[in-house]
Amino acid sequence: MEALVPSDLWAGMCRVYSMPGIAQACLELQDRFELDVPLFLAVLQAVKKGSYIDTDAIQSLDELCSQWRMEVVRP
């Protein structure tokens, strides 16, 4: 399992988001299901690097992001 450093994580998230059709799909999921796109992309990158992300880990990450989501993402 390869560790993710913040700059690698962000770069990977940006690479995925810039792929054809991904931004539009993410925004549609955000609008329809209130998906937290940055959290979603971060989890995808962690899994890609070999991390096991279970529902408890996702719930913990979601809770850690909740204040930022309310102040930055939702508006």
Backbone bond lengths (Angstrom), bond angles and torsions (degrees), N, CA, C in turn:
res aa  C-N    CA-C-N  psi(-1)  N-CA   C-N-CA  omega(-1)  CA-C   N-CA-C  phi
1 M - - - 1.445 - - 1.528 108.37 -
2 E 1.295 116.01 130.38 1.455 122.62 -177.59 1.520 109.41 -97.28
3 A 1.328 117.27 130.39 1.462 121.68 179.48 1.525 110.11 -71.95
4 L 1.315 114.94 146.76 1.460 120.69 176.88 1.523 109.02 -103.30
5 V 1.311 116.90 129.10 1.457 120.79 171.11 1.523 106.42 -100.06
6 P 1.333 116.89 153.45 1.472 118.84 -174.28 1.529 114.60 -51.56
7 S 1.325 118.01 -41.77 1.471 118.93 -177.97 1.530 111.33 -67.57
8 D 1.345 117.17 -37.81 1.464 120.51 176.75 1.521 110.70 -66.97
9 L 1.311 115.45 -40.69 1.465 120.30 179.29 1.522 110.11 -61.25
10 W 1.331 116.21 -49.39 1.461 120.21 -179.05 1.526 111.22 -62.58
11 A 1.326 116.81 -43.48 1.465 120.22 179.82 1.529 110.62 -61.78
12 G 1.317 117.12 -42.07 1.460 120.76 178.58 1.515 112.13 -65.04
13 M 1.334 115.83 -41.51 1.467 120.01 177.69 1.525 110.33 -61.56
14 C 1.320 116.62 -42.77 1.467 120.70 179.87 1.525 111.39 -65.66
15 R 1.330 116.56 -38.87 1.476 120.02 177.90 1.527 110.71 -60.67
16 V 1.326 116.30 -47.75 1.465 119.77 -179.58 1.524 110.10 -63.42
17 Y 1.320 116.58 -46.97 1.465 121.08 -176.72 1.527 111.77 -61.46
18 S 1.340 117.18 -30.64 1.465 120.29 -177.21 1.532 113.12 -84.47
19 M 1.319 117.72 -4.92 1.462 120.39 178.65 1.539 109.54 -67.77
20 P 1.324 117.02 147.55 1.469 120.01 -178.01 1.534 112.33 -53.30
21 G 1.326 114.80 126.88 1.457 121.76 175.03 1.521 115.56 84.67
22 I 1.328 118.05 -15.19 1.460 120.25 -175.25 1.524 111.60 -71.28
23 A 1.318 117.96 -46.31 1.471 120.37 -179.53 1.526 110.24 -56.98
24 Q 1.313 116.72 -47.81 1.462 120.45 -179.26 1.520 111.01 -62.04
25 A 1.333 116.94 -42.66 1.467 120.23 179.09 1.522 110.91 -63.98
26 C 1.327 116.93 -42.19 1.471 120.33 179.42 1.524 110.83 -63.86
27 L 1.316 116.42 -43.48 1.462 119.28 -179.84 1.526 111.85 -66.04
28 E 1.318 116.20 -35.25 1.464 119.22 176.65 1.533 110.33 -66.32
29 L 1.327 117.42 -42.75 1.463 120.97 176.71 1.526 110.74 -63.60
30 Q 1.323 116.20 -37.27 1.461 120.28 177.37 1.525 110.56 -63.19
31 D 1.326 116.55 -46.60 1.462 120.81 -178.63 1.526 112.60 -68.61
32 R 1.315 117.11 -41.77 1.465 120.95 -175.39 1.523 113.50 -80.14
33 F 1.345 116.69 -36.36 1.460 119.89 -171.64 1.528 113.83 -126.04
34 E 1.348 116.10 9.38 1.463 121.85 -178.51 1.528 112.39 57.24
35 L 1.321 115.68 35.43 1.453 121.34 176.92 1.527 109.76 -63.48
36 D 1.316 116.53 134.70 1.458 121.99 172.69 1.531 106.01 -85.35
37 V 1.315 116.25 98.98 1.461 121.30 -173.39 1.533 112.30 -59.84
38 P 1.336 120.21 -47.80 1.466 118.32 179.18 1.539 112.74 -60.07
39 L 1.312 117.38 -40.50 1.465 120.21 177.86 1.529 110.17 -64.40
40 F 1.304 116.80 -43.70 1.459 122.10 178.63 1.528 111.10 -58.64
41 L 1.326 116.10 -47.73 1.462 120.26 -179.77 1.529 111.78 -66.70
42 A 1.324 117.00 -36.03 1.467 120.58 177.57 1.523 110.74 -64.69
43 V 1.319 116.83 -42.35 1.466 120.65 178.40 1.527 109.77 -64.49
44 L 1.318 117.38 -42.29 1.465 120.40 177.36 1.523 111.11 -58.88
45 Q 1.323 116.81 -43.01 1.465 120.26 -179.81 1.525 111.24 -66.58
46 A 1.324 117.20 -39.61 1.464 120.19 178.90 1.523 110.82 -63.22
47 V 1.319 116.93 -43.15 1.459 121.15 178.68 1.528 110.13 -64.47
48 K 1.332 115.91 -41.57 1.464 120.37 178.58 1.531 111.24 -59.06
49 K 1.327 116.59 -34.24 1.466 121.38 -179.83 1.528 112.44 -84.34
50 G 1.339 117.24 0.95 1.456 120.29 175.08 1.508 116.11 101.00
51 S 1.315 118.16 6.43 1.463 120.48 177.39 1.522 109.99 -78.46
52 Y 1.306 115.48 143.47 1.455 120.76 174.67 1.519 107.31 -93.05
53 I 1.300 116.51 117.20 1.462 121.79 -178.07 1.522 107.43 -115.15
54 D 1.328 116.18 107.46 1.461 119.65 179.46 1.532 109.77 -96.59
55 T 1.311 116.47 178.64 1.466 120.25 -176.50 1.520 111.90 -63.45
56 D 1.327 118.00 -33.51 1.467 119.96 177.90 1.524 110.97 -65.34
57 A 1.324 116.21 -41.88 1.468 120.14 178.84 1.526 110.55 -64.74
58 I 1.318 116.99 -42.54 1.465 120.42 178.84 1.522 110.10 -64.00
59 Q 1.323 117.19 -41.47 1.467 120.39 178.67 1.533 110.39 -63.12
60 S 1.323 117.77 -41.91 1.473 121.06 178.01 1.525 111.07 -63.04
61 L 1.333 116.58 -45.57 1.459 120.28 177.37 1.521 111.20 -61.52
62 D 1.323 115.95 -40.89 1.456 121.21 178.92 1.526 110.63 -60.59
63 E 1.312 116.75 -43.12 1.463 120.65 178.97 1.524 111.43 -66.06
64 L 1.338 116.60 -39.22 1.463 120.36 178.07 1.529 111.87 -63.77
65 C 1.322 116.45 -31.27 1.464 121.69 -177.58 1.529 113.21 -88.98
66 S 1.309 118.48 -8.25 1.465 121.06 -168.79 1.527 113.37 -58.84
67 Q 1.320 118.31 -44.32 1.473 120.45 -179.35 1.523 110.47 -64.27
68 W 1.337 117.16 -45.50 1.460 121.67 179.03 1.527 110.36 -62.05
69 R 1.318 116.13 -40.78 1.470 120.61 179.88 1.520 110.44 -61.00
70 M 1.330 116.71 -43.26 1.466 120.55 -178.10 1.533 111.85 -67.89
71 E 1.329 116.11 -33.07 1.470 119.92 -177.05 1.517 113.37 -88.57
72 V 1.344 117.77 -30.72 1.459 120.92 -171.05 1.533 113.06 -114.85
73 V 1.313 116.49 -50.22 1.469 120.26 -172.35 1.518 112.03 -75.29
74 R 1.304 117.70 -51.60 1.466 120.19 -173.22 1.526 114.42 -65.89
75 P 1.337 119.02 -40.74 1.477 116.89 179.24 1.514 110.58 -61.29
